[in-house]
């Protein structure tokens, strides 16, 4: 499942969901890299 996270104030990354972290952040995988950041909420 694709998921989008925000890293910092200006950078967003979209990748394959890896896991939820205990601090409320989410990890996503893009190729060989794993990024963690705040989850972007769904549009209504």
C-alpha angles and dihedrals in degrees: 000000000000117000132181123218132182118230113195117333101304110026124085125183127196120200148125113310113250106171148316114258124220091244092062097261126121130224122220130182123226110180107307095342130088119207128191127201146123115309117247112232121240121261115248 
